[in-house]
Amino acid sequence: MLFQIETVTNSGVQWAWLAPTLSASAFCAIVVLGRFLPKQGAFLSLLAIMAGFGVFWYVLSEFLSSGGGIFSVDWFTVGESTFSWGIIVDELSVVMLGLVTFVALMVQMYSLGYMKNQEGSFGWYFAVHSLFAAAMLTLVLADNFLLMYIAWELVGACSYLLIGFWYHRRSAAEAAKKAFITTRIGDVGLLIGILLLFNETGTFDITTIFHIAEQGGIGSGTLTAAVLLIFLGAMGKSAQFPLHVWLPDAMEGPTPVSALIHAATMVVAGVFLVARVFPLFVMSDTAMLVVALIGLITALITAAMALVMTDLKRVLAYSTISHLGFMMLALGSFGFTAAIFHLVAHAFAKALLFLGAGSIAHGTGDKRDIREMGGLWKRMPVTSITFGIGLLALGGIPPLSGFFSKDEILVAVLDGRGPLFFVLTLVAALMSALYMARLLFLVVLGNLKTENEHAHESPWVMTVPLIALAVLALGAGLLAPGLIPGYDGFGNWLFFEEPEAYHINFLVMVISVVLSIGGFAIGWALYSRKLLSADRIRERFSGLHRVLVNKYYLDDLYQWVINRVVLAFARFMALFDRIVVNDVGVNGTGRSVFLSAWRLRYLETGKVYNYALVMVVGVVAVALIWWLALPYA
């Protein structure tokens, strides 16, 4: 089990911390010395992530030969609690270490070509990339909730900086704020959940909390509340309904940033968090059901939106949210291995698709509307072929990677949640194939449009990462069944309680293949051969189409709540602060002292003759009273 890890000190565990440290050091060096370095020090960022990828291979080799463990050093002590910096090296962290470093390396290499015209901010872009990678690597290696939360917030800060990189554009600035504020809602829940666990256990150490919970040291109600609050944090980062609204708007950032966020850093952090804390989730049936329901709802509603969007990057964004929903659904269906395997397969394909979208924009003069594309394979063969591979992979076409990982999720859902969840998951899978087919036939294939006659292939520094990612999108699925000699399969290496061989359910496999091929066939009939009329379907279901185009009016609802509730409450609080707190509580106190002093100044003049006069008048008054009262004594 994941929480049965002993503290060991093999060199792989001891040196894994170098991966985030190298990238963090590159950030500091670029910020301080970048103006004195060629290309503003971008090469430092690239070298750091290359070295981090090398650290991954060293850690992996040591892990395979000597096992994993925990390495930590004391940080500070408060009372009886000692806080530490620590890393955990197990199957999950090793997988994430390799994924983050590789995808970040590909994205940074690609960015050398894509961002080459950003002269004034070229170095800053790569500096934040390094900090982003460092934060995510720290997050996946952290062995305690305190360090994890610090890295978690740093990931959010970096996403804000990169989404709003072109801050002079109002849309980019607004998108960055939207992403930051929306994810903060989830982060508050995460913080409260962590504090609940600390209050019950007296420690932030993840494995210690697992042991205490396993032994009944945490009440069932408290445990459920804590993991649901932790899941709220995961919902924000991984854009789960109803906190998914920030991710499509995040497309205002540079396209390589979108690739990094969607494949290896920001959005996968939530899925990783649930996987890391999985031993706590499985102790609460309520929490597991909530995770499954939110994942299913997210997968369905965002797949439907991807079918109607016309902006290429937004289609891919809704695709990401839908597939993140698949991962959460798998986790909520006790499919730990299936979820992480799909995370890996999706990361390669989605990084490929976003970088491919950037290459298309680069070669077509920054076109993003898929209705203006078509036939690009004639002008951009490398980009088109690799982009097509990514589409087929996430569409679930065998034998590409997405086929194997999607089937594992379907089997997990059928076994863990039953027929209703399974049928609805099949609907989401069909829509996934259909919107991928829509991109394939509208963007890559077909006749070359006149306005794209001058389209051209991107430079090698951009196409090499595309080819590398396409190879993995093609072959990564073969890791699941263990077809490689000497390798038993992904499920026999990364699992929760017991090793899991690749689940071959022929009925599920047949249904999956039929739906995937059927989705592409429908796409071919709609968008290539025009055997079916997409315009007529839109007219027939105009109400539904309008709801989907307007994103279920959720953004409008949130804006209404902000304008009518949040801002109204803020105005009330501002008025209360000015009238009650400031005018009465602060200024009122000072004014009362002033008025009292103003009245007392007639009694306290500071002049001796005034005081003498008062004394004489007083003596005379006393004597007069005594004299008048004497006859009655």
TINUPA-73723 format. One line per 3 residues: their letters; for each residue x, y, z of C-alpha. Coordinates in nm, 3 decimals. Layout:
REM residues N
A> X Y Z | ... $
This chain:
REM residues 633
MLF> 0.000 0.000 0.000 | 0.112 0.355 -0.064 | 0.137 0.440 0.306 $
QIE> 0.356 0.143 0.396 | 0.685 0.313 0.314 | 0.986 0.293 0.540 $
TVT> 1.237 0.572 0.572 | 1.547 0.473 0.375 | 1.849 0.663 0.261 $
NSG> 1.948 0.526 -0.079 | 2.109 0.783 -0.304 | 1.808 0.813 -0.535 $
VQW> 1.588 0.924 -0.247 | 1.854 1.155 -0.108 | 1.917 1.335 -0.437 $
AWL> 1.565 1.365 -0.578 | 1.543 1.714 -0.423 | 1.789 1.833 -0.687 $
APT> 1.519 1.833 -0.956 | 1.311 2.120 -0.810 | 1.618 2.293 -0.665 $
LSA> 1.785 2.324 -1.006 | 1.482 2.492 -1.160 | 1.436 2.718 -0.859 $
SAF> 1.803 2.819 -0.885 | 1.758 2.896 -1.254 | 1.468 3.125 -1.167 $
CAI> 1.677 3.316 -0.914 | 1.975 3.343 -1.148 | 1.765 3.471 -1.439 $
VVL> 1.584 3.728 -1.224 | 1.908 3.860 -1.073 | 2.154 3.824 -1.361 $
GRF> 1.931 3.784 -1.668 | 1.995 4.131 -1.807 | 2.367 4.054 -1.827 $
LPK> 2.322 3.715 -1.999 | 2.262 3.633 -2.366 | 1.895 3.580 -2.449 $
QGA> 1.829 3.711 -2.097 | 1.940 3.381 -1.948 | 1.677 3.156 -2.108 $
FLS> 1.942 2.888 -2.156 | 1.971 2.854 -1.776 | 1.606 2.751 -1.755 $
LLA> 1.652 2.497 -2.032 | 1.969 2.355 -1.878 | 1.802 2.329 -1.537 $
IMA> 1.505 2.130 -1.663 | 1.735 1.909 -1.872 | 1.936 1.836 -1.561 $
GFG> 1.611 1.772 -1.373 | 1.514 1.517 -1.637 | 1.854 1.356 -1.584 $
VFW> 1.783 1.346 -1.209 | 1.460 1.162 -1.287 | 1.648 0.885 -1.469 $
YVL> 1.893 0.853 -1.182 | 1.612 0.839 -0.925 | 1.426 0.584 -1.138 $
SEF> 1.728 0.357 -1.170 | 1.797 0.376 -0.797 | 1.431 0.318 -0.721 $
LSS> 1.416 0.006 -0.937 | 1.728 -0.135 -0.774 | 1.695 -0.020 -0.412 $
GGG> 1.334 0.087 -0.362 | 1.196 0.418 -0.245 | 1.151 0.593 0.084 $
IFS> 1.144 0.926 0.261 | 1.424 1.173 0.316 | 1.365 1.476 0.538 $
VDW> 1.540 1.735 0.748 | 1.400 1.924 1.047 | 1.283 2.277 0.977 $
FTV> 1.159 2.421 1.306 | 0.988 2.312 1.628 | 0.684 2.464 1.796 $
GES> 0.594 2.309 2.131 | 0.584 1.934 2.081 | 0.547 1.957 1.701 $
TFS> 0.850 1.940 1.475 | 0.810 2.057 1.118 | 1.036 1.932 0.841 $
WGI> 1.124 1.964 0.477 | 1.095 1.621 0.325 | 1.055 1.430 0.001 $
IVD> 0.889 1.098 -0.065 | 1.004 0.873 -0.346 | 0.751 0.608 -0.440 $
ELS> 0.594 0.488 -0.763 | 0.355 0.782 -0.784 | 0.617 1.050 -0.724 $
VVM> 0.860 0.886 -0.966 | 0.597 0.881 -1.241 | 0.513 1.246 -1.180 $
LGL> 0.880 1.342 -1.160 | 0.942 1.197 -1.505 | 0.624 1.341 -1.652 $
VTF> 0.677 1.696 -1.527 | 1.044 1.719 -1.622 | 0.993 1.571 -1.970 $
VAL> 0.690 1.778 -2.067 | 0.845 2.094 -1.921 | 1.162 2.023 -2.121 $
MVQ> 0.963 1.984 -2.443 | 0.763 2.300 -2.376 | 1.071 2.509 -2.300 $
MYS> 1.250 2.382 -2.610 | 0.942 2.464 -2.817 | 0.920 2.809 -2.655 $
LGY> 1.264 2.903 -2.792 | 1.099 2.923 -3.132 | 0.748 3.029 -3.036 $
MKN> 0.850 3.316 -2.806 | 1.158 3.437 -2.992 | 1.001 3.777 -3.070 $
QEG> 0.937 3.856 -2.702 | 1.264 4.045 -2.670 | 1.198 4.247 -2.357 $
SFG> 1.032 3.970 -2.159 | 1.198 3.660 -2.306 | 1.408 3.594 -1.997 $
WYF> 1.123 3.661 -1.756 | 0.905 3.410 -1.944 | 1.165 3.136 -1.897 $
AVH> 1.230 3.240 -1.538 | 0.865 3.187 -1.446 | 0.868 2.858 -1.640 $
SLF> 1.152 2.744 -1.416 | 0.970 2.851 -1.103 | 0.656 2.675 -1.227 $
AAA> 0.846 2.351 -1.280 | 1.019 2.385 -0.942 | 0.687 2.436 -0.765 $
MLT> 0.522 2.138 -0.932 | 0.820 1.912 -0.868 | 0.820 2.013 -0.503 $
LVL> 0.448 1.941 -0.488 | 0.480 1.587 -0.622 | 0.781 1.504 -0.403 $
ADN> 0.659 1.660 -0.076 | 0.615 1.414 0.211 | 0.412 1.649 0.430 $
FLL> 0.107 1.866 0.385 | 0.279 2.187 0.493 | 0.546 2.173 0.222 $
MYI> 0.288 2.050 -0.026 | 0.060 2.344 0.046 | 0.343 2.594 0.002 $
AWE> 0.425 2.439 -0.336 | 0.053 2.424 -0.420 | 0.015 2.799 -0.371 $
LVG> 0.333 2.868 -0.565 | 0.192 2.669 -0.857 | -0.112 2.895 -0.850 $
ACS> 0.101 3.208 -0.840 | 0.306 3.092 -1.140 | -0.006 3.011 -1.338 $
YLL> -0.128 3.365 -1.268 | 0.198 3.512 -1.396 | 0.205 3.300 -1.712 $
IGF> -0.164 3.322 -1.802 | -0.134 3.698 -1.769 | 0.205 3.711 -1.939 $
WYH> 0.063 3.948 -2.203 | -0.087 4.162 -1.929 | -0.121 4.462 -2.160 $
RRS> -0.413 4.273 -2.317 | -0.718 4.323 -2.098 | -0.845 3.972 -2.182 $
AAE> -0.522 3.815 -2.058 | -0.517 4.021 -1.738 | -0.880 3.930 -1.667 $
AAK> -0.815 3.562 -1.740 | -0.522 3.557 -1.499 | -0.733 3.714 -1.224 $
KAF> -1.017 3.473 -1.292 | -0.787 3.172 -1.268 | -0.625 3.300 -0.949 $
ITT> -0.949 3.384 -0.769 | -1.139 3.072 -0.876 | -0.863 2.839 -0.764 $
RIG> -0.831 3.030 -0.436 | -1.184 2.918 -0.349 | -1.068 2.559 -0.364 $
DVG> -0.743 2.639 -0.187 | -0.928 2.769 0.119 | -1.101 2.433 0.142 $
LLI> -0.770 2.253 0.107 | -0.613 2.458 0.386 | -0.904 2.392 0.622 $
GIL> -0.892 2.021 0.541 | -0.520 2.006 0.616 | -0.570 2.190 0.945 $
LLF> -0.849 1.949 1.042 | -0.612 1.657 0.992 | -0.336 1.835 1.185 $
NET> -0.577 1.907 1.470 | -0.666 1.538 1.490 | -0.316 1.394 1.448 $
GTF> -0.074 1.666 1.559 | 0.137 1.623 1.244 | 0.152 1.730 0.882 $
DIT> 0.344 1.415 0.782 | 0.136 1.237 0.518 | 0.239 0.878 0.592 $
TIF> 0.196 0.928 0.968 | -0.155 1.062 0.910 | -0.231 0.756 0.696 $
HIA> -0.121 0.524 0.979 | -0.322 0.712 1.242 | -0.632 0.707 1.023 $
EQG> -0.588 0.337 0.949 | -0.580 0.267 1.323 | -0.901 0.464 1.383 $
GIG> -0.731 0.771 1.526 | -0.948 1.009 1.321 | -1.325 1.019 1.364 $
SGT> -1.525 0.917 1.060 | -1.711 1.250 1.042 | -1.392 1.451 1.073 $
LTA> -1.217 1.232 0.816 | -1.500 1.273 0.565 | -1.508 1.648 0.616 $
AVL> -1.130 1.675 0.581 | -1.104 1.474 0.258 | -1.401 1.656 0.103 $
LIF> -1.232 1.988 0.180 | -0.909 1.856 0.032 | -1.108 1.751 -0.274 $
LGA> -1.242 2.106 -0.298 | -0.883 2.219 -0.345 | -0.835 1.953 -0.611 $
MGK> -1.154 2.068 -0.785 | -1.016 2.420 -0.815 | -0.677 2.324 -0.954 $
SAQ> -0.811 2.048 -1.182 | -1.103 2.261 -1.304 | -1.383 2.034 -1.191 $
FPL> -1.745 2.147 -1.205 | -1.845 2.405 -1.090 | -1.492 2.552 -1.053 $
HVW> -1.400 2.474 -1.414 | -1.478 2.818 -1.556 | -1.125 2.955 -1.528 $
LPD> -0.950 2.707 -1.755 | -1.100 2.801 -2.097 | -1.023 3.169 -2.032 $
AME> -0.665 3.073 -1.943 | -0.610 3.023 -2.317 | -0.528 3.395 -2.332 $
GPT> -0.176 3.308 -2.221 | 0.099 3.194 -2.462 | 0.020 2.855 -2.617 $
PVS> 0.327 2.679 -2.467 | 0.198 2.788 -2.127 | -0.133 2.621 -2.208 $
ALI> 0.054 2.302 -2.295 | 0.241 2.308 -1.965 | -0.066 2.386 -1.756 $
HAA> -0.285 2.125 -1.926 | -0.033 1.845 -1.940 | 0.211 1.853 -1.650 $
TMV> 0.158 2.122 -1.390 | -0.149 2.318 -1.282 | -0.446 2.100 -1.371 $
VAG> -0.287 1.763 -1.297 | -0.202 1.884 -0.947 | -0.559 1.821 -0.834 $
VFL> -0.567 1.467 -0.967 | -0.227 1.401 -0.812 | -0.350 1.536 -0.476 $
VAR> -0.644 1.296 -0.467 | -0.413 1.011 -0.567 | -0.158 1.104 -0.299 $
VFP> -0.427 1.118 -0.029 | -0.613 0.817 -0.172 | -0.571 0.605 0.145 $
LFV> -0.782 0.863 0.329 | -1.043 0.890 0.055 | -1.110 0.516 0.046 $
MSD> -1.197 0.527 0.417 | -1.499 0.744 0.336 | -1.766 0.605 0.104 $
TAM> -1.928 0.948 0.091 | -1.611 1.116 -0.026 | -1.550 0.853 -0.293 $
LVV> -1.904 0.892 -0.425 | -1.866 1.271 -0.439 | -1.539 1.238 -0.630 $
ALI> -1.703 1.000 -0.881 | -2.011 1.219 -0.928 | -1.815 1.541 -0.977 $
GLI> -1.584 1.365 -1.222 | -1.874 1.224 -1.422 | -2.063 1.554 -1.435 $
TAL> -1.747 1.737 -1.540 | -1.667 1.484 -1.812 | -2.017 1.505 -1.960 $
ITA> -2.090 1.878 -1.956 | -1.749 1.990 -2.082 | -1.737 1.728 -2.359 $
AMA> -2.066 1.871 -2.484 | -1.919 2.223 -2.483 | -1.615 2.106 -2.677 $
LVM> -1.852 2.000 -2.957 | -1.972 2.354 -3.025 | -1.669 2.577 -2.959 $
TDL> -1.497 2.722 -3.265 | -1.175 2.847 -3.108 | -0.912 2.574 -3.144 $
KRV> -0.752 2.628 -2.805 | -1.088 2.643 -2.628 | -1.193 2.313 -2.781 $
LAY> -0.872 2.163 -2.644 | -0.932 2.333 -2.309 | -1.277 2.178 -2.268 $
STI> -1.128 1.849 -2.380 | -0.876 1.875 -2.096 | -1.148 1.944 -1.840 $
SHL> -1.348 1.646 -1.967 | -1.052 1.412 -1.943 | -0.968 1.540 -1.597 $
GFM> -1.324 1.444 -1.515 | -1.248 1.093 -1.643 | -0.950 1.077 -1.408 $
MLA> -1.153 1.191 -1.107 | -1.428 0.947 -1.200 | -1.175 0.666 -1.210 $
LGS> -1.038 0.763 -0.868 | -1.390 0.779 -0.728 | -1.451 0.432 -0.872 $
FGF> -1.146 0.291 -0.689 | -0.949 0.287 -1.016 | -0.625 0.432 -0.880 $
TAA> -0.403 0.278 -1.147 | -0.643 0.362 -1.431 | -0.658 0.727 -1.328 $
IFH> -0.282 0.777 -1.310 | -0.222 0.588 -1.631 | -0.475 0.809 -1.810 $
LVA> -0.308 1.113 -1.653 | 0.020 1.008 -1.817 | -0.132 0.916 -2.154 $
HAF> -0.339 1.236 -2.161 | -0.036 1.448 -2.069 | 0.163 1.336 -2.372 $
AKA> -0.130 1.373 -2.611 | -0.255 1.703 -2.473 | 0.091 1.863 -2.465 $
LLF> 0.124 1.750 -2.826 | -0.213 1.902 -2.920 | -0.150 2.238 -2.758 $
LGA> 0.198 2.268 -2.903 | 0.047 2.162 -3.236 | -0.213 2.439 -3.201 $
GSI> 0.069 2.684 -3.140 | 0.250 2.558 -3.447 | -0.068 2.600 -3.652 $
AHG> -0.107 2.957 -3.527 | 0.260 3.023 -3.605 | 0.225 2.890 -3.959 $
TGD> -0.111 3.046 -4.047 | -0.074 3.396 -3.910 | -0.225 3.334 -3.566 $
KRD> -0.548 3.171 -3.680 | -0.753 3.009 -3.402 | -1.100 2.973 -3.557 $
IRE> -1.133 2.614 -3.680 | -1.383 2.727 -3.946 | -1.101 2.915 -4.117 $
MGG> -0.872 2.615 -4.131 | -0.864 2.297 -4.336 | -0.618 2.109 -4.553 $
LWK> -0.319 2.216 -4.345 | -0.151 1.880 -4.407 | -0.056 2.010 -4.751 $
RMP> 0.144 2.303 -4.610 | 0.238 2.182 -4.260 | 0.294 1.806 -4.287 $
VTS> 0.492 1.751 -3.964 | 0.255 1.959 -3.754 | -0.050 1.800 -3.916 $
ITF> 0.067 1.440 -3.874 | 0.170 1.486 -3.512 | -0.145 1.684 -3.435 $
GIG> -0.353 1.410 -3.592 | -0.179 1.148 -3.378 | -0.273 1.343 -3.067 $
LLA> -0.635 1.366 -3.181 | -0.656 0.994 -3.254 | -0.491 0.909 -2.921 $
LGG> -0.737 1.107 -2.709 | -1.021 0.993 -2.933 | -0.953 0.639 -2.811 $
IPP> -0.848 0.483 -3.143 | -0.646 0.162 -3.093 | -0.359 0.100 -3.050 $
LSG> -0.273 0.455 -2.942 | -0.219 0.539 -2.576 | -0.561 0.686 -2.508 $
FFS> -0.729 0.362 -2.610 | -0.560 0.160 -2.335 | -0.602 0.419 -2.059 $
KDE> -0.965 0.491 -2.148 | -1.051 0.121 -2.142 | -0.896 0.090 -1.797 $
ILV> -1.120 0.372 -1.677 | -1.429 0.209 -1.828 | -1.353 -0.120 -1.655 $
AVL> -1.291 0.059 -1.324 | -1.619 0.246 -1.352 | -1.815 -0.068 -1.441 $
DGR> -1.663 -0.262 -1.151 | -1.667 0.017 -0.897 | -1.982 0.216 -0.975 $
GPL> -2.216 -0.004 -1.175 | -2.415 0.018 -1.501 | -2.555 0.373 -1.475 $
FFV> -2.215 0.536 -1.426 | -2.074 0.309 -1.697 | -2.336 0.407 -1.957 $
LTL> -2.292 0.779 -1.887 | -1.915 0.736 -1.912 | -1.964 0.576 -2.253 $
VAA> -2.164 0.882 -2.362 | -1.877 1.108 -2.256 | -1.629 0.881 -2.440 $
LMS> -1.840 0.902 -2.758 | -1.846 1.280 -2.740 | -1.469 1.277 -2.684 $
ALY> -1.419 1.086 -3.008 | -1.661 1.315 -3.189 | -1.499 1.646 -3.095 $
MAR> -1.156 1.505 -3.177 | -1.291 1.398 -3.516 | -1.430 1.749 -3.562 $
LLF> -1.081 1.893 -3.524 | -0.925 1.628 -3.745 | -1.156 1.691 -4.040 $
LVV> -1.195 2.067 -4.004 | -0.833 2.159 -3.923 | -0.597 1.896 -4.061 $
LGN> -0.769 1.716 -4.347 | -0.987 1.836 -4.633 | -0.915 2.087 -4.905 $
LKT> -0.670 2.370 -4.849 | -0.853 2.699 -4.815 | -0.737 2.999 -5.016 $
ENE> -0.655 3.204 -4.708 | -0.416 2.928 -4.594 | -0.215 2.913 -4.917 $
HAH> 0.076 3.088 -4.745 | 0.078 2.860 -4.442 | 0.422 2.720 -4.365 $
ESP> 0.582 2.462 -4.139 | 0.730 2.571 -3.809 | 1.108 2.567 -3.743 $
WVM> 1.277 2.251 -3.615 | 1.301 2.379 -3.260 | 0.920 2.363 -3.253 $
TVP> 0.867 2.046 -3.456 | 1.118 1.826 -3.270 | 0.913 1.841 -2.945 $
LIA> 0.604 1.762 -3.151 | 0.767 1.449 -3.291 | 0.893 1.336 -2.948 $
LAV> 0.550 1.378 -2.793 | 0.383 1.207 -3.090 | 0.604 0.901 -3.042 $
LAL> 0.495 0.878 -2.679 | 0.129 0.936 -2.768 | 0.164 0.646 -3.009 $
GAG> 0.349 0.404 -2.787 | 0.279 0.491 -2.424 | -0.032 0.275 -2.422 $
LLA> 0.181 -0.034 -2.463 | 0.309 0.022 -2.109 | -0.030 -0.076 -1.970 $
PGL> -0.052 -0.443 -2.070 | 0.316 -0.505 -2.014 | 0.407 -0.603 -2.369 $
IPG> 0.765 -0.486 -2.320 | 1.003 -0.771 -2.224 | 1.106 -0.758 -1.859 $
YDG> 0.823 -0.520 -1.772 | 0.509 -0.654 -1.603 | 0.280 -0.368 -1.691 $
FGN> 0.185 -0.035 -1.540 | -0.064 -0.185 -1.295 | 0.193 -0.424 -1.154 $
WLF> 0.422 -0.130 -1.083 | 0.188 0.150 -0.971 | -0.109 0.037 -0.764 $
FEE> -0.293 0.110 -0.440 | -0.332 -0.212 -0.245 | -0.253 -0.499 -0.478 $
PEA> -0.080 -0.528 -0.817 | -0.323 -0.498 -1.105 | -0.276 -0.670 -1.437 $
YHI> -0.423 -0.497 -1.740 | -0.798 -0.556 -1.728 | -0.914 -0.714 -2.052 $
NFL> -1.292 -0.707 -2.064 | -1.375 -0.798 -2.421 | -1.728 -0.661 -2.404 $
VMV> -1.605 -0.327 -2.273 | -1.325 -0.325 -2.530 | -1.565 -0.393 -2.818 $
ISV> -1.806 -0.123 -2.703 | -1.517 0.120 -2.658 | -1.376 0.057 -3.005 $
VLS> -1.718 0.081 -3.167 | -1.788 0.412 -2.996 | -1.446 0.557 -3.082 $
IGG> -1.459 0.455 -3.446 | -1.827 0.549 -3.458 | -1.744 0.896 -3.326 $
FAI> -1.484 0.950 -3.597 | -1.723 0.807 -3.856 | -1.992 1.055 -3.754 $
GWA> -1.731 1.329 -3.768 | -1.632 1.219 -4.117 | -1.997 1.223 -4.229 $
LYS> -2.056 1.566 -4.072 | -1.742 1.761 -4.146 | -1.575 1.587 -4.440 $
RKL> -1.830 1.425 -4.668 | -2.122 1.646 -4.556 | -2.351 1.343 -4.557 $
LSA> -2.507 1.496 -4.246 | -2.571 1.868 -4.209 | -2.412 2.027 -3.904 $
DRI> -2.611 2.346 -3.974 | -2.939 2.157 -3.978 | -2.853 1.985 -3.650 $
RER> -2.772 2.323 -3.494 | -3.106 2.461 -3.612 | -3.294 2.156 -3.487 $
FSG> -3.138 2.184 -3.142 | -3.091 2.561 -3.141 | -3.187 2.595 -2.774 $
LHR> -2.936 2.335 -2.660 | -2.673 2.480 -2.892 | -2.727 2.826 -2.745 $
VLV> -2.692 2.692 -2.392 | -2.367 2.514 -2.481 | -2.219 2.813 -2.665 $
NKY> -2.298 3.028 -2.363 | -2.133 2.768 -2.136 | -2.456 2.687 -1.951 $
YLD> -2.465 3.054 -1.851 | -2.246 2.968 -1.555 | -2.010 3.257 -1.623 $
DLY> -2.309 3.491 -1.641 | -2.443 3.348 -1.316 | -2.110 3.396 -1.142 $
QWV> -2.084 3.751 -1.276 | -2.437 3.824 -1.151 | -2.348 3.689 -0.807 $
INR> -2.033 3.901 -0.804 | -2.215 4.217 -0.914 | -2.535 4.177 -0.711 $
VVL> -2.416 3.990 -0.404 | -2.040 4.012 -0.357 | -1.997 4.374 -0.463 $
AFA> -2.321 4.479 -0.288 | -2.199 4.316 0.031 | -1.860 4.480 -0.021 $
RFM> -2.028 4.820 -0.055 | -2.228 4.756 0.263 | -1.913 4.656 0.449 $
ALF> -1.733 4.965 0.318 | -2.022 5.183 0.441 | -2.026 5.003 0.776 $
DRI> -1.651 5.048 0.804 | -1.671 5.420 0.728 | -1.975 5.507 0.943 $
VVN> -1.956 5.262 1.233 | -1.592 5.159 1.259 | -1.421 5.476 1.138 $
DVG> -1.663 5.761 1.220 | -1.800 5.617 1.546 | -1.540 5.370 1.670 $
VNG> -1.223 5.559 1.579 | -1.308 5.922 1.509 | -1.596 5.915 1.760 $
TGR> -1.362 5.824 2.041 | -1.126 6.104 1.949 | -1.415 6.350 1.910 $
SVF> -1.554 6.261 2.254 | -1.217 6.336 2.411 | -1.200 6.664 2.222 $
LSA> -1.548 6.772 2.332 | -1.478 6.676 2.693 | -1.158 6.878 2.686 $
WRL> -1.340 7.170 2.524 | -1.590 7.176 2.812 | -1.326 7.128 3.079 $
RYL> -1.108 7.409 2.953 | -1.322 7.656 3.147 | -1.226 7.480 3.468 $
ETG> -0.863 7.413 3.389 | -0.719 7.741 3.256 | -0.369 7.713 3.399 $
KVY> -0.383 8.075 3.535 | -0.315 8.132 3.913 | -0.548 8.432 3.951 $
NYA> -0.837 8.226 3.808 | -0.774 7.956 4.062 | -0.742 8.218 4.344 $
LVM> -1.069 8.379 4.241 | -1.243 8.042 4.246 | -1.097 7.971 4.590 $
VVG> -1.219 8.310 4.725 | -1.562 8.261 4.572 | -1.570 7.914 4.721 $
VVA> -1.476 8.037 5.069 | -1.733 8.317 5.047 | -1.999 8.072 4.930 $
VAL> -1.924 7.830 5.213 | -1.926 8.113 5.469 | -2.251 8.250 5.334 $
IWW> -2.414 7.909 5.347 | -2.288 7.859 5.704 | -2.413 8.204 5.811 $
LAL> -2.758 8.148 5.657 | -2.789 7.808 5.814 | -2.670 7.919 6.163 $
PYA> -3.018 8.030 6.297 | -3.157 7.688 6.228 | -2.875 7.498 6.392 $
